[in-house]
Amino acid sequence: MTDPGDDLRDRASAAAVAVDSLDELRQARARFTGKKGDVTALLKQLGAMDPEERKLRGQEIHALKSDIDAIFDQRRQFLEDQARRTRLEAERIDVTLPGRLRTTGGLHPLESTARVVLQTLRDLGFTVEEGPEVEDARHNFDSLNFPPDHPAKEMQDTFFLADPFVDDQGAPLLLRTHTSPVQIRAMESYSPPLRIAAYGKVYRVDADVTHSPMFHQIEGFWVDRHINFRHLKGVLTELIQRVFGQEIPVRFRPSFFPFTEPSTEVDMGWQDGWMEVLGAGMIHPNVLRSVGIDPEQWQGFAFGLGIERFAMLRYGIQDIRLLYESDSRFLAGLNDRTVSR
C-alpha cells in the first residue's frame, strides 16, 4: 500500500519545480504546509487516535513536513539565485564604453542679466559696492533730497519695521526702497572722484504681473570735477546697447526725481516703438551737500534700473512672477537671448 506521505512529497516536489517566481512558490507552499494545507489536515487527525498511534503518526507527519519544507526551501534558494544572476547581468557596466556627458545647470535669468549689466559697468570703470537692505530714513530718503511729505514715505509705498527695529532717534527702520542709499554711504565713506555701482534687493508695496514687492536694482553714479550730461548719455547708451544690441536706438526724455536735476527717463527702441527702461539724472546739489561734497567743485550723475525689467525684455517674459517660482520647466526653456524686436 502506498504511503500517503510519499504521495504528498511527490506532489510538493512537482509543485515546487513548476513555479518560476517567489510569489508563486509561496502560494504553492501554502497548499501543503499552510493553515489549510494538506499536512495541516493530517495533523488535525491526530486528536482522534489513541496515544501510542498518535505519537508514532505525529513523528511521521512532522518528518513529512520537514521534507516538504526542505523541498520548497531548495526551490526558493534556486529562484533567488536566479533572480540575483539576472539582476547582476542587467546591471553589468561595460567600462570600455565612453562616459555619458552630464548636463549642468544654467544661470537664472536674473543672475545672467545682472552679470551682463555689472560687467559692462566694470568695463566702464565702475566698482561694485553693497549696502544693508534694512535702512534708516536718512539714508533712504532724507539725504536723497526727498521732502518730508513725499508720498514714497507713506506706508502704502514703503515697508516700515515695527519695534524694536528703530534708528538712533527712535524712528522706525525700513526695507530700502531703492539701492540709492548705497550711493549716500559710499559718498560718506570715500572722497571723490567716485565711480560706483550698487546691486541688490529692494522692497516696495507693489505686486502685479509686472511688479513685485521684492525686486533687484542696479544703481550707478559717477562724481568728478567736470562730469556733465554728455557723460551720462554716453554711459547709458553703451550700457543699453551692450545688453540689448548695438543697433538699439536710445532716447532721453525730461523727467523728475528728487535726487537728480535735471532728471531724465531713458527709452530704447523696442518692437516698432519705445520702451522706458531706466531713470537717471545729474546728482542734485542738495544730495552732494548732505554728504559733505561741495557741489561747486564736484558734479556727478546717477541712474537706476530694475534687473527684472531688463530680464523680462531679454527673455520675452510677460509675467514677473515666473522669475520667482523656480519652475524648472520654465527655466530650462529659456536661452540667453534677446527677443525679436
VEXDO-401722 format. One line per 4 residues: number of its first residue (from 0); for each residue y, z, x of C-alpha. Coordinates in pm, 1 decimal. Example, Ala and Ser with C-alpha at 12.3 -4.5 7.8 and 13.67 -1.06 7.14 Angstrom:
0	-450.0/780.0/1230.0 ~ -106.0/714.0/1367.0
This chain:
0	0.0/0.0/0.0 ~ 340.0/-96.2/133.1 ~ 572.0/194.6/228.3 ~ 893.7/171.9/20.5
4	1078.8/284.7/331.4 ~ 969.5/-24.3/520.4 ~ 1095.0/-241.5/236.8 ~ 1437.9/-67.6/248.0
8	1454.8/-109.9/627.3 ~ 1383.3/-481.9/596.0 ~ 1636.8/-525.7/317.3 ~ 1902.9/-330.6/511.1
12	1836.1/-538.1/822.9 ~ 1867.2/-863.1/625.4 ~ 2184.7/-744.2/451.6 ~ 2345.6/-641.6/782.1
16	2269.8/-973.9/951.3 ~ 2401.9/-1169.6/652.1 ~ 2760.9/-1036.9/671.5 ~ 3031.8/-1168.9/906.2
20	3312.9/-916.5/861.4 ~ 3355.3/-542.8/887.0 ~ 3470.6/-517.9/523.2 ~ 3154.7/-693.1/400.6
24	2946.7/-470.5/628.7 ~ 3094.0/-153.4/476.3 ~ 3015.7/-280.0/127.6 ~ 2655.2/-367.7/225.0
28	2603.6/-29.5/388.1 ~ 2723.7/148.7/77.1 ~ 2448.1/-19.6/-125.0 ~ 2192.2/167.6/87.5
32	2348.0/495.9/201.8 ~ 2647.2/537.1/-30.2 ~ 2668.5/782.5/-319.5 ~ 2495.6/533.2/-547.8
36	2281.8/372.2/-276.6 ~ 1904.2/329.4/-261.1 ~ 1849.9/603.0/-2.8 ~ 2060.1/845.7/-203.6
40	1846.4/769.8/-508.8 ~ 1534.6/865.8/-309.6 ~ 1695.3/1194.0/-205.6 ~ 1765.7/1278.8/-568.3
44	1390.1/1253.2/-643.8 ~ 1310.7/1543.6/-409.5 ~ 1406.4/1801.4/-670.3 ~ 1104.3/1717.8/-886.6
48	849.1/1764.0/-603.6 ~ 663.2/2077.8/-500.5 ~ 783.1/2247.2/-181.4 ~ 527.4/2102.6/60.1
52	565.0/1748.0/-68.0 ~ 947.2/1787.8/-78.2 ~ 950.3/1894.1/288.8 ~ 735.9/1602.2/403.3
56	911.0/1345.0/185.9 ~ 1253.5/1475.8/282.1 ~ 1176.9/1423.9/652.1 ~ 1067.6/1066.4/581.8
60	1380.1/986.2/379.2 ~ 1614.1/1133.2/644.0 ~ 1433.1/931.1/910.2 ~ 1475.4/623.5/689.8
64	1849.3/693.2/651.5 ~ 1885.4/731.6/1030.1 ~ 1711.5/398.2/1083.4 ~ 1933.3/221.9/829.1
68	2246.7/381.8/979.0 ~ 2139.6/254.7/1319.2 ~ 2091.0/-98.4/1179.2 ~ 2442.6/-105.8/1036.2
72	2596.4/65.1/1343.9 ~ 2442.4/-201.3/1565.0 ~ 2581.1/-478.2/1342.7 ~ 2922.5/-310.3/1334.6
76	2932.0/-296.0/1714.5 ~ 2839.9/-665.2/1728.9 ~ 3115.0/-764.6/1484.3 ~ 3377.4/-550.9/1663.2
80	3284.4/-704.1/1998.8 ~ 3300.5/-1049.6/1846.0 ~ 3644.7/-982.5/1695.2 ~ 3768.2/-845.4/2028.3
84	3648.8/-1156.4/2214.6 ~ 3814.1/-1380.8/1956.1 ~ 4143.9/-1189.7/1984.7 ~ 4141.4/-1195.3/2363.4
88	4071.3/-1567.0/2362.4 ~ 4362.7/-1626.8/2124.2 ~ 4596.7/-1407.9/2331.7 ~ 4498.8/-1555.5/2663.6
92	4800.9/-1665.9/2864.8 ~ 4792.7/-1970.0/3086.1 ~ 5005.2/-1853.1/3377.6 ~ 5028.4/-2210.2/3508.9
96	5239.2/-2319.5/3208.8 ~ 5617.2/-2342.3/3258.5 ~ 5818.5/-2049.6/3125.1 ~ 5998.5/-2059.1/2792.0
100	6375.8/-2058.6/2800.0 ~ 6519.0/-1766.3/2606.0 ~ 6835.0/-1830.2/2410.1 ~ 7121.3/-1596.2/2487.8
104	7386.4/-1462.2/2255.0 ~ 7731.3/-1615.5/2236.2 ~ 8077.4/-1468.6/2222.6 ~ 8211.9/-1359.0/1885.7
108	8488.8/-1595.4/1763.9 ~ 8748.4/-1319.5/1801.8 ~ 8640.7/-1239.2/2157.7 ~ 8623.2/-1606.4/2254.1
112	8970.9/-1673.7/2115.7 ~ 9121.3/-1362.5/2275.1 ~ 8980.6/-1461.5/2614.0 ~ 9136.0/-1807.4/2594.1
116	9476.7/-1663.9/2498.7 ~ 9470.7/-1387.7/2760.2 ~ 9354.8/-1621.4/3037.4 ~ 9636.8/-1861.7/2952.3
120	9887.8/-1577.0/2977.2 ~ 9737.1/-1461.3/3307.6 ~ 9772.3/-1815.7/3437.8 ~ 10139.7/-1795.9/3341.5
124	10185.8/-1476.4/3542.2 ~ 10137.9/-1208.9/3275.9 ~ 9941.6/-890.5/3343.2 ~ 9748.7/-719.1/3063.9
128	9828.7/-362.2/2955.0 ~ 9673.1/-136.2/2692.3 ~ 9808.4/146.0/2480.2 ~ 9695.4/405.3/2223.5
132	9603.9/299.7/1870.7 ~ 9736.2/632.6/1733.4 ~ 10111.9/625.8/1785.2 ~ 10427.1/817.0/1705.1
136	10712.0/671.6/1505.0 ~ 10942.1/649.9/1808.6 ~ 10721.5/403.8/1996.6 ~ 10604.6/216.4/1687.1
140	10939.8/186.2/1505.1 ~ 11249.5/363.2/1639.4 ~ 11258.9/223.5/1993.6 ~ 11196.6/-123.2/1848.1
144	11524.0/-113.3/1653.2 ~ 11366.7/-54.4/1310.7 ~ 11631.3/100.8/1081.7 ~ 11538.4/438.6/926.0
148	11486.2/284.7/580.6 ~ 11284.9/-19.1/692.7 ~ 11007.5/-96.9/437.9 ~ 10741.5/-114.8/712.6
152	10769.9/262.1/743.0 ~ 10657.0/318.3/385.8 ~ 10306.5/443.6/306.6 ~ 10216.1/112.0/142.0
156	10256.3/-66.0/476.4 ~ 10157.9/195.8/734.6 ~ 9860.1/428.5/774.4 ~ 10007.1/774.5/840.6
160	9772.7/1050.7/957.5 ~ 9758.6/1388.5/787.7 ~ 9795.6/1729.3/953.8 ~ 9724.3/1831.4/1222.4
164	9798.6/1484.6/1366.9 ~ 10172.2/1522.0/1430.0 ~ 10409.9/1447.7/1718.0 ~ 10623.0/1695.7/1914.6
168	10878.7/1702.9/1631.7 ~ 10617.7/1773.7/1364.2 ~ 10635.5/1420.3/1222.1 ~ 10304.6/1259.9/1124.9
172	10136.6/1027.8/1371.3 ~ 10028.3/685.0/1253.3 ~ 9793.1/398.9/1330.2 ~ 10003.1/144.5/1516.8
176	10112.8/-149.2/1301.7 ~ 10150.7/-387.4/1598.2 ~ 10095.1/-392.7/1974.2 ~ 10471.9/-374.2/2036.7
180	10453.3/-1.1/2128.8 ~ 10276.1/-115.0/2446.4 ~ 10593.1/-309.5/2528.2 ~ 10800.5/10.8/2493.6
184	10557.7/218.6/2700.1 ~ 10545.2/-46.1/2973.1 ~ 10923.5/-72.1/2996.7 ~ 10946.1/309.0/3011.1
188	10688.2/320.7/3292.5 ~ 10785.4/23.2/3510.1 ~ 11110.5/-121.5/3634.8 ~ 11193.8/-486.7/3565.8
192	11119.6/-765.2/3629.6 ~ 10821.6/-738.0/3391.9 ~ 10580.2/-997.1/3255.9 ~ 10319.7/-815.9/3043.8
196	10071.1/-892.3/2764.2 ~ 9901.6/-634.2/2540.5 ~ 9582.9/-681.8/2340.2 ~ 9421.4/-452.2/2085.8
200	9357.0/-344.6/1728.7 ~ 9640.9/-284.0/1485.5 ~ 9642.1/-147.4/1129.7 ~ 9831.2/-229.2/811.2
204	9773.0/-155.2/443.6 ~ 9678.6/-511.0/352.8 ~ 9349.6/-677.2/253.4 ~ 9256.9/-1018.5/107.6
208	9085.4/-1338.6/224.1 ~ 9347.5/-1391.6/498.2 ~ 9443.9/-1029.5/576.6 ~ 9253.7/-724.0/691.5
212	9363.7/-358.0/715.9 ~ 9246.1/-373.6/1078.5 ~ 9303.7/-682.4/1291.2 ~ 9377.6/-781.2/1651.9
216	9709.1/-874.5/1808.3 ~ 9828.3/-1002.1/2141.9 ~ 10185.2/-915.7/2231.9 ~ 10367.8/-1061.0/2528.6
220	10708.1/-1002.8/2683.4 ~ 10899.5/-1117.1/2990.5 ~ 11204.8/-932.0/3120.7 ~ 11404.3/-1063.8/3415.8
224	11766.2/-1126.9/3510.7 ~ 11804.4/-1480.9/3384.3 ~ 11542.0/-1519.5/3109.9 ~ 11654.7/-1732.5/2816.7
228	11521.6/-1911.3/2509.3 ~ 11401.7/-2209.3/2716.1 ~ 11155.8/-1981.7/2896.4 ~ 11031.5/-1858.4/2557.2
232	10978.4/-2212.6/2428.9 ~ 10802.9/-2319.6/2747.5 ~ 10557.8/-2028.1/2749.8 ~ 10468.2/-2052.0/2380.5
236	10436.0/-2431.1/2381.7 ~ 10199.0/-2409.0/2678.5 ~ 10002.9/-2128.0/2512.3 ~ 9953.0/-2311.1/2181.6
240	9863.4/-2640.9/2345.3 ~ 9620.9/-2471.2/2585.3 ~ 9441.0/-2309.9/2289.2 ~ 9450.8/-2594.2/2034.1
244	9503.1/-2913.9/2235.6 ~ 9773.9/-3074.2/2446.1 ~ 9861.5/-3321.6/2170.4 ~ 9959.9/-3044.7/1924.7
248	10332.5/-3058.9/1831.0 ~ 10521.3/-2728.4/1825.6 ~ 10842.4/-2637.0/1646.7 ~ 11063.3/-2326.7/1632.7
252	11236.7/-2206.9/1314.0 ~ 11503.2/-1934.5/1284.1 ~ 11374.9/-1603.3/1152.2 ~ 11445.8/-1229.1/1165.7
256	11269.0/-938.9/1334.6 ~ 11436.5/-602.0/1404.8 ~ 11337.6/-604.5/1771.5 ~ 11449.0/-959.2/1864.2
260	11777.6/-1150.3/1839.3 ~ 11773.7/-1442.6/1797.6 ~ 11430.7/-1449.9/1634.2 ~ 11202.3/-1742.1/1562.8
264	10882.1/-1829.2/1383.3 ~ 10665.1/-2079.8/1566.8 ~ 10478.6/-2356.9/1383.8 ~ 10229.5/-2611.2/1509.7
268	10126.3/-2943.8/1362.5 ~ 9811.5/-2896.7/1155.9 ~ 9629.0/-3130.7/915.0 ~ 9926.0/-3353.6/827.5
272	10162.3/-3058.9/801.2 ~ 10287.8/-2748.1/979.1 ~ 10117.5/-2411.2/1020.1 ~ 10305.6/-2091.9/1116.1
276	10111.6/-1921.2/1396.4 ~ 10329.6/-1652.1/1556.2 ~ 10667.0/-1480.1/1571.5 ~ 10893.1/-1440.6/1872.8
280	11248.7/-1399.6/1993.9 ~ 11481.0/-1268.7/2262.5 ~ 11443.2/-891.6/2303.0 ~ 11721.2/-712.2/2113.8
284	11970.4/-531.4/2342.6 ~ 11907.4/-209.1/2147.9 ~ 11538.6/-222.2/2245.5 ~ 11630.1/-256.6/2612.9
288	11879.2/31.1/2586.9 ~ 11617.8/254.2/2419.5 ~ 11401.1/235.4/2733.9 ~ 11686.2/267.3/2982.2
292	11723.5/-100.5/3077.4 ~ 12078.2/-240.1/3097.3 ~ 12096.4/-548.9/2869.4 ~ 12396.1/-671.8/3068.9
296	12173.0/-706.3/3376.1 ~ 11834.7/-788.9/3223.5 ~ 11723.8/-1015.8/2941.6 ~ 11385.5/-1098.8/2803.0
300	11177.2/-1243.2/2524.3 ~ 10879.7/-1111.9/2328.5 ~ 10618.8/-1265.9/2099.2 ~ 10322.5/-1151.9/1894.9
304	10025.7/-1334.2/1748.7 ~ 9720.3/-1244.6/1540.9 ~ 9387.4/-1328.0/1703.9 ~ 9226.4/-1356.9/1359.5
308	9475.3/-1630.6/1263.3 ~ 9404.9/-1822.9/1583.7 ~ 9026.8/-1779.6/1546.7 ~ 9024.7/-1892.4/1184.1
312	9211.8/-2209.9/1279.9 ~ 8992.4/-2279.8/1583.4 ~ 8667.4/-2238.6/1389.6 ~ 8770.1/-2359.2/1044.4
316	8710.2/-2020.4/878.5 ~ 8860.5/-1972.2/532.1 ~ 8782.8/-1602.7/471.2 ~ 8885.2/-1345.8/733.0
320	8616.0/-1104.9/612.1 ~ 8345.7/-1329.6/759.6 ~ 8467.6/-1224.6/1104.9 ~ 8368.5/-861.8/1044.2
324	8037.9/-889.2/856.7 ~ 7817.4/-953.3/1165.0 ~ 7612.3/-1211.4/973.4 ~ 7406.8/-1376.0/1249.2
328	7350.2/-1685.5/1032.8 ~ 7726.4/-1739.7/1009.3 ~ 7799.1/-1657.3/1371.7 ~ 7513.6/-1874.7/1502.1
332	7658.1/-2174.0/1317.6 ~ 7991.9/-2154.0/1497.2 ~ 8066.3/-2350.4/1809.7 ~ 8357.2/-2303.7/2043.7
336	8563.2/-2584.5/1898.3 ~ 8884.7/-2663.4/1719.4 ~ 8853.5/-2810.2/1374.0 ~ 8972.9/-3151.9/1267.4
340	9347.0/-3164.5/1230.0
